[in-house]
């Protein structure tokens, strides 16, 4: 896999360089609520611009239905990128049409443009190879060189991620190189004790990675909505908490495997439970009780791990040499249910080992809850991509960058 440093050494001045970034940032209307992904790709874009490249930045945002939708425009991301670069960034109002062509043609050496949301074209996400390839052909006409740096999308077999690199000389950007290096420390070069903290809503999203980690991790701590399927598998009442009953047989088998392999699989011992989901917009004080994890009332829902579990999880992380955390431990968007996620984040900061926050909601939580990002070993920009890498899957966007 060619690196961007090798590409820069060859010279990019005057060349049109297509950077597949991940600018899929959360928006409140047109206001970006977390610009972490833009900041993560900014160094690659800046280096290319400083070297005299004519930089074309492309990304998806959200899940538009293969057609333009103003709610998913990349215009706010383009504006924020310009602020971070300290330079004007041109914006094309389409992907491969007249605006994109004219915007790219108008770039001078060292200038940057962002084209509109790639998913406004159905060819980007099509499962039909010919349709996807046709869109990649049109994208290729905009550029001379391709740089893949959208780690959050490398697990997708999409036109700009998988097909386009085959049509242009290509290299991996700084972000992808960093992400892959970190993931190798979680798979091939692991230092023990290796502790994994998994949260989030659905246990089905994490089953494949748990399957792989049962052969690598020393401890797996389970929280968030997915914990209630484990608790139910142990025969406990979980009330109206999130539950995937169809996954109970698999979860039971995993708990048995963990015990057989000498792996600690740690579940919550107490829970914050309520009869109603909190108001996340106005964040009015919540009405909740703290109960033992095996005594959740039948009319209540678990919304965060309790204080005893927070202490338990912190103690299991304290001596770790490697920690991987993916998924919040509760409804962290509400202050009354943010305690569990805060406790785990703080435990990672207190840990002497190499700590990785696995993207998505976990990365957002770290920033929203006011933690210093630089205090962690690494904060990934791609939760789904990180999990699939840990599952042992081949990621299309990484395979496409191989020579």
C-alpha positions as CSV (number, residue, x, y, z in Angstrom):
1,X,0.0,0.0,0.0
2,X,1.6,3.3,-1.1
3,X,1.6,6.0,1.5
4,X,0.9,9.6,1.0
5,X,4.5,10.4,1.9
6,X,5.7,8.3,-1.1
7,X,3.1,10.1,-3.3
8,X,4.4,13.5,-2.1
9,X,7.9,12.4,-2.8
10,X,7.0,11.7,-6.4
11,X,5.5,15.2,-6.7
12,X,1.9,16.3,-6.9
13,X,2.2,19.9,-7.9
14,X,-0.4,20.8,-10.6
15,X,-2.0,17.4,-10.3
16,X,-5.7,16.9,-9.5
17,X,-5.8,14.7,-6.4
18,X,-9.1,13.2,-5.4
19,X,-9.3,12.7,-1.7
20,X,-12.0,10.3,-0.5
21,X,-12.5,11.7,3.0
22,X,-15.1,10.9,5.6
23,X,-17.0,14.2,6.3
24,X,-20.0,12.3,7.6
25,X,-20.5,14.6,10.6
26,X,-23.6,15.0,12.8
27,X,-25.7,18.1,11.9
28,X,-28.3,20.0,13.8
29,X,-29.9,21.7,10.8
30,X,-26.8,23.2,9.1
31,X,-24.8,23.3,12.3
32,X,-22.1,20.7,12.8
33,X,-22.3,19.3,16.3
34,X,-19.0,17.3,16.2
35,X,-16.3,18.1,13.6
36,X,-13.9,15.4,14.7
37,X,-14.0,13.6,11.3
38,X,-13.2,16.8,9.4
39,X,-10.3,17.6,11.8
40,X,-9.0,14.0,11.3
41,X,-8.6,14.3,7.5
42,X,-7.4,17.9,7.5
43,X,-3.7,17.0,7.8
44,X,-3.8,15.0,4.6
45,X,-5.6,17.7,2.7
46,X,-3.3,20.4,4.0
47,X,-0.1,18.5,3.0
48,X,-1.4,17.9,-0.5
49,X,-2.4,21.6,-0.9
50,X,1.0,22.7,0.5
51,X,2.7,20.5,-2.1
52,X,0.8,22.3,-4.9
53,X,-1.9,19.7,-5.6
54,X,-5.3,20.7,-6.8
55,X,-7.3,18.9,-4.1
56,X,-10.8,17.5,-4.7
57,X,-12.4,16.3,-1.5
58,X,-15.3,13.9,-1.7
59,X,-17.4,12.2,1.0
60,X,-20.9,10.9,1.8
61,X,-23.1,12.3,4.6
62,X,-26.0,10.4,6.0
63,X,-28.2,8.1,4.0
64,X,-29.9,10.1,1.2
65,X,-31.8,7.9,-1.3
66,X,-29.5,8.2,-4.2
67,X,-30.8,11.7,-5.1
68,X,-30.1,15.3,-4.0
69,X,-31.5,16.1,-0.5
70,X,-30.6,19.5,1.0
71,X,-30.8,18.0,4.5
72,X,-27.6,16.0,3.7
73,X,-25.6,18.6,1.9
74,X,-21.9,18.8,2.5
75,X,-21.9,22.6,2.3
76,X,-21.5,23.0,6.1
77,X,-18.6,20.5,6.1
78,X,-16.9,22.4,3.3
79,X,-17.2,25.6,5.2
80,X,-15.7,24.1,8.3
81,X,-12.9,22.5,6.3
82,X,-12.0,26.0,5.0
83,X,-11.9,27.3,8.6
84,X,-9.6,24.6,9.6
85,X,-7.3,25.1,6.6
86,X,-7.4,28.8,6.9
87,X,-8.1,29.1,3.2
88,X,-11.1,29.4,0.9
89,X,-12.6,26.0,-0.1
90,X,-14.7,25.9,-3.3
91,X,-17.9,23.9,-3.2
92,X,-19.5,22.1,-6.1
93,X,-23.2,21.7,-5.9
94,X,-23.2,18.3,-7.6
95,X,-21.0,15.2,-7.8
96,X,-20.0,14.7,-11.4
97,X,-22.1,17.3,-13.2
98,X,-21.5,20.8,-14.6
99,X,-20.8,22.3,-11.1
100,X,-18.2,19.7,-10.2
101,X,-16.5,19.9,-13.6
102,X,-16.3,23.7,-13.5
103,X,-15.2,23.9,-9.9
104,X,-12.4,21.4,-10.4
105,X,-11.3,23.2,-13.7
106,X,-11.2,26.5,-11.8
107,X,-8.7,25.2,-9.1
108,X,-5.2,26.6,-9.1
109,X,-2.2,24.8,-7.6
110,X,-2.6,24.5,-3.8
111,X,-6.4,25.1,-3.8
112,X,-9.1,22.8,-2.4
113,X,-12.6,22.0,-3.5
114,X,-15.3,19.9,-2.0
115,X,-17.9,18.2,-4.2
116,X,-21.4,17.5,-3.1
117,X,-22.5,14.4,-1.2
118,X,-21.5,11.3,-3.2
119,X,-24.7,9.5,-2.1
120,X,-26.7,12.0,-4.1
121,X,-25.8,9.7,-7.0
122,X,-27.3,6.2,-6.9
123,X,-24.2,4.7,-8.5
124,X,-22.2,5.4,-5.3
125,X,-23.9,2.7,-3.2
126,X,-25.3,0.5,-6.0
127,X,-24.9,-3.3,-5.6
128,X,-24.7,-3.5,-9.4
129,X,-21.1,-3.5,-10.4
130,X,-21.8,-1.9,-13.8
131,X,-23.8,1.0,-12.3
132,X,-21.2,1.5,-9.6
133,X,-18.4,1.3,-12.1
134,X,-20.0,3.9,-14.4
135,X,-20.2,6.4,-11.6
136,X,-16.5,5.7,-10.7
137,X,-15.6,6.3,-14.4
138,X,-17.2,9.8,-14.2
139,X,-15.5,10.5,-10.9
140,X,-12.1,9.4,-12.4
141,X,-12.5,12.1,-15.1
142,X,-12.2,14.7,-12.4
143,X,-8.7,13.7,-11.1
144,X,-5.3,12.4,-11.9
145,X,-4.5,10.7,-8.6
146,X,-6.6,9.1,-5.8
147,X,-5.9,9.3,-2.1
148,X,-8.0,7.1,0.2
149,X,-8.4,8.7,3.7
150,X,-12.0,8.1,4.6
151,X,-11.5,5.3,7.1
152,X,-15.1,5.4,8.3
153,X,-16.1,4.2,4.9
154,X,-13.5,1.6,4.0
155,X,-15.8,-1.3,5.0
156,X,-18.2,-0.3,2.2
157,X,-18.0,-1.6,-1.4
158,X,-18.9,1.8,-2.8
159,X,-17.9,3.4,-6.0
160,X,-15.6,6.1,-4.5
161,X,-14.1,3.7,-2.0
162,X,-13.7,0.5,-4.0
163,X,-14.0,1.1,-7.7
164,X,-12.4,4.5,-8.1
165,X,-8.9,3.5,-6.8
166,X,-8.7,0.9,-9.6
167,X,-9.0,3.6,-12.2
168,X,-6.3,6.0,-10.9
169,X,-2.9,5.9,-9.3
170,X,-3.6,5.6,-5.6
171,X,-2.2,6.0,-2.1
172,X,-3.4,5.8,1.5
173,X,-3.7,9.1,3.4
174,X,-2.3,9.8,6.9
175,X,-5.5,8.9,8.6
176,X,-6.0,5.5,7.1
177,X,-2.3,4.7,7.7
178,X,-2.7,5.7,11.4
179,X,-6.0,3.7,11.8
180,X,-4.6,0.5,10.3
181,X,-1.5,0.8,12.5
182,X,-3.6,1.1,15.6
183,X,-5.8,-1.8,14.6
184,X,-2.8,-4.0,14.2
185,X,-2.0,-3.3,17.9
186,X,-5.4,-4.7,18.7
187,X,-5.0,-7.8,16.6
188,X,-1.5,-8.9,15.8
189,X,0.6,-7.0,18.3
190,X,-1.5,-7.1,21.4
191,X,-0.1,-6.4,24.9
192,X,-1.9,-8.1,27.8
193,X,-3.9,-7.7,29.8
194,X,-6.2,-6.8,26.9
195,X,-9.5,-5.4,28.0
196,X,-12.4,-4.7,25.7
197,X,-15.4,-2.6,26.6
198,X,-18.5,-3.0,24.5
199,X,-21.7,-1.0,24.7
200,X,-24.3,0.4,22.3
201,X,-27.8,-0.6,21.7
202,X,-27.8,-3.9,19.8
203,X,-26.0,-7.0,20.7
204,X,-26.3,-8.2,17.2
205,X,-24.0,-5.5,16.0
206,X,-21.2,-6.8,18.2
207,X,-21.6,-10.6,18.0
208,X,-19.0,-11.1,15.3
209,X,-16.4,-9.1,17.1
210,X,-17.1,-10.8,20.4
211,X,-16.7,-14.1,18.6
212,X,-13.2,-13.1,17.5
213,X,-12.3,-11.5,20.8
214,X,-13.1,-14.6,22.8
215,X,-9.7,-15.9,21.5
216,X,-7.7,-12.7,22.1
217,X,-9.1,-10.6,25.0
218,X,-8.4,-11.2,28.7
219,X,-11.6,-9.4,29.8
220,X,-14.7,-8.3,27.9
221,X,-16.9,-5.7,29.7
222,X,-20.5,-5.5,28.5
223,X,-22.7,-2.5,29.0
224,X,-25.2,-0.3,27.1
225,X,-28.5,-1.7,25.6
226,X,-26.7,-4.9,24.5
227,X,-26.1,-5.9,28.2
228,X,-29.8,-6.7,28.7
229,X,-29.7,-9.6,26.3
230,X,-26.8,-11.1,28.3
231,X,-28.7,-10.5,31.6
232,X,-31.8,-12.1,30.1
233,X,-29.7,-15.1,29.0
234,X,-28.7,-15.5,32.6
235,X,-32.4,-15.8,33.5
236,X,-32.9,-12.3,34.9
237,X,-35.9,-10.0,34.5
238,X,-35.0,-7.0,32.3
239,X,-38.3,-5.2,32.2
240,X,-38.9,-3.1,29.1
241,X,-35.2,-2.7,28.4
242,X,-33.7,-3.2,25.0
243,X,-33.7,-6.9,24.3
244,X,-32.9,-9.1,21.3
245,X,-34.5,-12.4,22.3
246,X,-33.5,-14.1,19.1
247,X,-29.8,-13.6,20.1
248,X,-30.1,-15.3,23.5
249,X,-28.9,-18.7,22.3
250,X,-25.7,-17.1,20.7
251,X,-25.1,-15.0,23.8
252,X,-25.4,-18.0,26.0
253,X,-22.9,-20.0,23.9
254,X,-20.5,-17.0,24.1
255,X,-20.8,-16.9,27.9
256,X,-20.0,-20.6,28.1
257,X,-17.0,-20.2,25.7
258,X,-15.7,-17.3,27.8
259,X,-15.8,-19.4,31.0
260,X,-14.2,-22.4,29.2
261,X,-11.4,-20.2,27.8
262,X,-10.7,-18.4,31.1
263,X,-11.9,-15.1,29.7
264,X,-13.6,-12.7,32.1
265,X,-17.0,-11.7,30.6
266,X,-18.1,-8.9,33.0
267,X,-21.8,-7.8,33.1
268,X,-23.4,-4.9,35.0
269,X,-24.2,-5.5,38.7
270,X,-26.5,-2.5,39.0
271,X,-28.6,-0.4,36.7
272,X,-30.3,3.0,36.4
273,X,-33.8,2.2,35.4
274,X,-36.9,4.3,34.5
275,X,-40.4,3.9,33.3
276,X,-39.9,6.4,30.5
277,X,-37.1,7.3,28.0
278,X,-35.5,10.7,28.8
279,X,-36.2,13.9,26.9
280,X,-32.9,14.3,25.0
281,X,-33.8,17.7,23.5
282,X,-34.7,19.7,26.6
283,X,-32.8,17.3,29.0
284,X,-35.3,17.8,31.8
285,X,-34.3,15.9,35.0
286,X,-35.1,12.2,34.7
287,X,-37.1,10.1,37.1
288,X,-35.1,6.9,37.7
289,X,-34.1,4.3,40.4
290,X,-30.9,2.4,40.9
291,X,-31.5,-1.3,41.2
292,X,-29.4,-4.5,41.2
293,X,-29.0,-5.8,37.6
294,X,-31.0,-8.9,38.5
295,X,-33.9,-6.9,40.0
296,X,-35.0,-4.6,37.2
297,X,-38.8,-4.0,37.7
298,X,-41.0,-5.4,34.9
299,X,-42.3,-1.9,34.0
300,X,-38.9,-0.2,33.8
301,X,-36.1,0.2,31.3
302,X,-32.4,0.1,32.0
303,X,-30.8,3.3,30.7
304,X,-27.3,3.3,32.2
305,X,-24.9,1.2,34.3
306,X,-25.1,2.0,38.1
307,X,-22.4,3.3,40.4
308,X,-21.3,-0.2,41.5
309,X,-20.8,-1.3,37.9
310,X,-18.9,1.9,37.1
311,X,-16.4,1.0,39.9
312,X,-16.3,-2.6,38.8
313,X,-15.5,-1.7,35.2
314,X,-12.9,0.8,36.2
315,X,-11.2,-1.8,38.4
316,X,-11.1,-4.2,35.4
317,X,-9.5,-1.6,33.2
318,X,-7.0,-0.3,35.8
319,X,-4.1,-2.7,35.0
320,X,-4.7,-3.1,31.3
321,X,-1.9,-2.8,28.8
322,X,-4.4,-2.5,25.9
323,X,-7.9,-1.2,26.0
324,X,-10.5,-1.1,23.2
325,X,-13.8,0.6,23.8
326,X,-16.7,0.7,21.4
327,X,-20.2,1.9,22.3
328,X,-21.6,4.1,25.1
329,X,-22.6,2.5,28.4
330,X,-26.0,4.3,28.6
331,X,-28.0,7.1,27.1
332,X,-25.1,9.5,27.5
333,X,-26.9,12.3,25.6
334,X,-28.9,12.9,28.8
335,X,-26.9,14.2,31.8
336,X,-28.6,11.8,34.3
337,X,-27.6,8.8,32.2
338,X,-24.1,9.9,31.2
339,X,-22.4,8.6,34.3
340,X,-21.5,5.2,33.0
341,X,-20.0,6.4,29.8
342,X,-18.1,9.1,31.7
343,X,-16.7,6.5,34.2
344,X,-15.4,4.3,31.4
345,X,-13.8,7.2,29.6
346,X,-12.1,8.3,32.8
347,X,-10.9,4.7,33.4
348,X,-9.3,4.7,30.0
349,X,-7.6,8.0,30.8
350,X,-6.3,6.6,34.1
351,X,-5.1,3.4,32.5
352,X,-1.3,3.1,31.9
353,X,-1.9,1.1,28.8
354,X,-2.6,1.8,25.1
355,X,-6.2,3.0,24.9
356,X,-8.4,3.1,21.8
357,X,-11.8,4.6,21.5
358,X,-13.6,2.8,18.7
359,X,-15.3,5.6,16.7
360,X,-19.0,6.3,16.2
361,X,-21.0,7.2,19.3
362,X,-18.0,6.5,21.7
363,X,-15.9,9.1,19.9
364,X,-18.8,11.6,20.0
365,X,-19.4,10.9,23.7
366,X,-15.7,11.6,24.5
367,X,-16.0,15.0,22.9
368,X,-19.5,15.9,24.1
369,X,-18.7,15.0,27.6
370,X,-15.7,17.3,27.6
371,X,-12.7,14.9,27.7
372,X,-9.4,15.8,26.1
373,X,-9.2,13.8,22.9
374,X,-5.4,13.9,22.9
375,X,-5.2,12.1,26.3
376,X,-6.4,8.9,24.7
377,X,-4.0,6.6,22.8
378,X,-6.3,6.9,19.7
379,X,-9.8,7.9,18.8
380,X,-11.0,6.1,15.7
381,X,-13.0,7.8,13.0
382,X,-14.7,4.6,12.0
383,X,-16.7,2.5,14.5
384,X,-18.1,0.1,11.9
385,X,-14.8,-0.2,10.0
386,X,-12.9,-0.8,13.2
387,X,-15.3,-3.6,14.3
388,X,-15.2,-5.3,10.9
389,X,-11.4,-5.2,10.9
390,X,-11.3,-6.8,14.4
391,X,-13.8,-9.4,13.1
392,X,-11.1,-10.4,10.6
393,X,-13.0,-9.3,7.6
394,X,-11.4,-7.9,4.4
395,X,-12.3,-4.3,4.1
396,X,-13.0,-3.3,0.4
397,X,-11.5,0.2,0.8
398,X,-8.3,-1.1,2.2
399,X,-8.0,-3.9,-0.4
400,X,-8.5,-1.4,-3.2
401,X,-5.5,0.6,-2.0
402,X,-3.1,-2.4,-2.1
403,X,-0.8,-2.3,-5.1
